[in-house]
Every structure is written in structure tokens, then in C-alpha cells.
Amino acid sequence: MASTEELQWPLAAYRRRQHEGVGAKWRAPRTHLHAEMVKKRRDPTRSPKRELEEALRALQAGDLQAVEQLMQREHETPVPEDWQRRYCDGARAYWDQFYRERTVNFFKDRHYLREEFAELMPAHVLADPKRWVDELESGPEVIDLKKAALETKTVLLELGCAVGNGLIPMLRANPDLFGVGCDLSAEAVGLLRSKDEYRCGRCFAFPSDITKGADQPTAEHRALEEQLPAGSVDFATLLFVLSAIDPEQHSQTLQRILSVLKPGGMVMVRDYGRGDLAQLRFGAGHWMGGDRYVRGDGTLAVFLTDSGLRETFEAVGFVSLSCEYKRNEVVNRGTGVVMPRVWVQGTFQRPA
Ligand SMILES: C[S@@+](CC[C@H](N)C(=O)[O-])C[C@H]1O[C@@H](n2cnc3c(N)ncnc32)[C@H](O)[C@@H]1O
């Protein structure tokens, strides 16, 4: 459990961790990709620029055959088994490193959630979802998670909350929500706790490996079911999180989420879809079999299908309310290049 000091003065505690504690001893985890990168530098036919150009050409032309071809990896040697194990079992170290390097600056606030997940928003926001909403007022408030969660009308659990780019905008837009966040990376949770808006009195975050119960990776981590009473959560969100978890662990993770949801409670998912630009542009040396890849920093990237996601949720007892691909065009502000993206998005309900 987080110490009272950490809850009361999260920024001070986070800075102390960084400068006196864990930070001083930290060494970046290794990946198998160093040799691959050296090879790539010598071979102009395998540059990341070329891989991006090929992927963009296929997607922009809507050439499904070329898209499928770029996803066919059987001719490639997959990442060695022992490294695959390391990326899955040791994911915490890679995510901690990710947040050490990028701090709070990597992900953008997900304001679009107001429109995408209407169930989470009050009527006045739905009537004008793009209207400005004020930042949360912060105070020195210490939160008793259980008391607050039980007393608050609507409990939102954000799984894999990172530094709060989903959680905080949702709390801003809906004053009736009480937000609970958890993430595998204690670094990310420390950064979230160091934000002024975290101390709004409606928010609590803790490190947790959501694939695991009591066998958490460190004494600092807590199982979902230890922190939240069974049947206490109204809504849960999984935003680009299942793609970071080995698919073999998806079912056990969803079972754990099902048990903390209220009957009738819902899970909202948005994640990378199969055929997304990010999948097509992966070069050699990243493929782990099927639609699973590892990024250069050692974090997993699994690309999901709508039918696979639906099946996994339904197999553990959820009812699918919706589940479909969303196609989007994102413009790179620096280069002006239009990048077609594929997400998969769904809402799943625990039967009443
Ligand atoms: C791609 S990031 C998305 C972050 C955030 N949901 C957002 O959309 O901005 C994936 C997040 O999932 C977290 N994560 C990965 N595996 C996890 C696990 N087993 N339990 C909890 N969180 C996990 C990572 O630490 C990381 O913060």
C-alpha cells in the first residue's frame, strides 16, 4: 500500500524516489535489437523510412493485398523464444524505462473519450463534447480509496492508466465520477501522483499488474481485488493496454476485471487494430509470431481483431454491446503526412 506520505505529498515523494532512491541505481533493461539495428544501418533497403513509405503507400491506396503482404512475416525469423519470455515476463522494467525517458510528455490528453464513450459522460457534455472544461482544482486532500469509492455514485477504473491522459480528462468532464487508476509501471503512477490535478479529491492511483492476483511483482504493487471490493466498479477502461499484454494473459485479466465490476457495469476498450500502420511498418527483428511484435524499447505491441476481442470477452462471461474497427487519419504536424490508422473499439457489459 502507498505510504501516507506518498498519498499526502505525492510530488515530494516522487522527486525523492527519483533523486535519492530507485533512480540512482537504475540501469536500462537490454533488448535483443542492438545487433539488428547495426545491420539495418548498413542496409539501405531496410531503413525505417523505407518501411514507413511502403506501409503508407499500401494503406493510402487501400490496397488490401499489399496490406496483407506487409503483415505476412513467415519468411522472417521471429524474436528468439528466451527474449520473447523476457519481454512478456519482464514488461514492468521496459515500461518503467519508457516513463523514465519520456516522463509525462509522451501521450496526449485523450479528450476524444468524451465522444467515443458516451456512457461515461453527462448529458450537457454529450450535447457539446468539444466545449472547454476547466482543469480540476487541487488541494492537499488525502483520499481513503474504499470510503470514497463506496460513497461516490459512479466509479471509473482506468486499467493501465499511465500518467493519467485518459483518467484526468474524464474526471474534468464528468464531476460525478470517482477515478481509480492502476498501472504496471510504478514510475508512471508516480508521475500521475505528482500532477496537481491528482489531488482533486476524486482520484486514486496505485501500481498493479492487472494480469496477476496476489503474486504481484513488487511489494509496492497491489492486486485489483485487494484494492477494490468485488462488484464496486461502474465502468472500466482499457485504452491501448491489451496490446501491451501477452494475449495468453488476456482471459485471466478480463476475469479479474469482471469480478470488480458491478452487475451491469461496463468495460470500454480502444486499441491497435490488425492492419494498423504501426504493424505494417515494423521492420525485421521485431516479429514475435502472429500479430505480436516488440518495439525497439522492449514494450509489446499486439494488434487486435474485432472478432478476437469479442470472443475473448464473451468467453469470460461479458456481453458485447459493440465491437468494431475504427479507421482514422492522423496528420503528422511536423511533416504534414497523412497517416491512416486502424483502431479496434468495443464496449462490453457484465450481465446484470
Ligand atoms: C500504450 S500505454 C497506454 C497508456 C494509457 N492507457 C493511454 O492510453 O494513454 C500501455 C500502458 O499499459 C501499462 N501496462 C502494460 N502491462 C500492464 C499490466 N500487466 N498491468 C497493468 N498495466 C500494464 C503500461 O505500463 C502502459 O502504461
Ligand as a Chemical Component Dictionary entry (heavy atoms), coordinates in Angstrom:
data_LIG
# 
_chem_comp.id                   LIG 
_chem_comp.type                 NON-POLYMER 
_chem_comp.pdbx_formal_charge   0 
_chem_comp.three_letter_code    LIG 
# 
loop_
_chem_comp_atom.comp_id 
_chem_comp_atom.atom_id 
_chem_comp_atom.alt_atom_id 
_chem_comp_atom.type_symbol 
_chem_comp_atom.charge 
_chem_comp_atom.model_Cartn_x 
_chem_comp_atom.model_Cartn_y 
_chem_comp_atom.model_Cartn_z 
_chem_comp_atom.pdbx_ordinal 
LIG C1  C1  C 0  0.420  2.128  -24.638 1  
LIG S1  S1  S 1  0.377  2.544  -22.940 2  
LIG C2  C2  C 0  -1.243 3.301  -22.826 3  
LIG C3  C3  C 0  -1.371 4.215  -21.651 4  
LIG C4  C4  C 0  -2.740 4.851  -21.417 5  
LIG N1  N1  N 0  -3.793 3.875  -21.232 6  
LIG C5  C5  C 0  -3.096 5.810  -22.524 7  
LIG O1  O1  O 0  -3.883 5.422  -23.392 8  
LIG O2  O2  O -1 -2.566 6.914  -22.540 9  
LIG C6  C6  C 0  0.155  0.962  -22.163 10 
LIG C7  C7  C 0  0.140  1.048  -20.647 11 
LIG O3  O3  O 0  -0.230 -0.239 -20.134 12 
LIG C8  C8  C 0  0.547  -0.482 -18.979 13 
LIG N2  N2  N 0  0.601  -1.943 -18.760 14 
LIG C9  C9  C 0  1.243  -2.871 -19.524 15 
LIG N3  N3  N 0  1.078  -4.096 -18.996 16 
LIG C10 C10 C 0  0.321  -3.949 -17.876 17 
LIG C11 C11 C 0  -0.146 -4.847 -16.873 18 
LIG N4  N4  N 0  0.119  -6.149 -16.935 19 
LIG N5  N5  N 0  -0.854 -4.343 -15.833 20 
LIG C12 C12 C 0  -1.126 -3.005 -15.764 21 
LIG N6  N6  N 0  -0.709 -2.112 -16.680 22 
LIG C13 C13 C 0  0.002  -2.568 -17.730 23 
LIG C14 C14 C 0  1.900  0.132  -19.309 24 
LIG O4  O4  O 0  2.678  0.383  -18.167 25 
LIG C15 C15 C 0  1.487  1.400  -20.043 26 
LIG O5  O5  O 0  1.359  2.487  -19.163 27 
# 
loop_
_chem_comp_bond.comp_id 
_chem_comp_bond.atom_id_1 
_chem_comp_bond.atom_id_2 
_chem_comp_bond.value_order 
_chem_comp_bond.pdbx_ordinal 
LIG C1  S1  SING 1  
LIG S1  C2  SING 2  
LIG S1  C6  SING 3  
LIG C2  C3  SING 4  
LIG C3  C4  SING 5  
LIG C4  N1  SING 6  
LIG C4  C5  SING 7  
LIG C5  O1  DOUB 8  
LIG C5  O2  SING 9  
LIG C6  C7  SING 10 
LIG C7  O3  SING 11 
LIG C7  C15 SING 12 
LIG O3  C8  SING 13 
LIG C8  N2  SING 14 
LIG C8  C14 SING 15 
LIG N2  C9  SING 16 
LIG N2  C13 SING 17 
LIG C9  N3  DOUB 18 
LIG N3  C10 SING 19 
LIG C10 C11 SING 20 
LIG C10 C13 DOUB 21 
LIG C11 N4  SING 22 
LIG C11 N5  DOUB 23 
LIG N5  C12 SING 24 
LIG C12 N6  DOUB 25 
LIG N6  C13 SING 26 
LIG C14 O4  SING 27 
LIG C14 C15 SING 28 
LIG C15 O5  SING 29 
# 
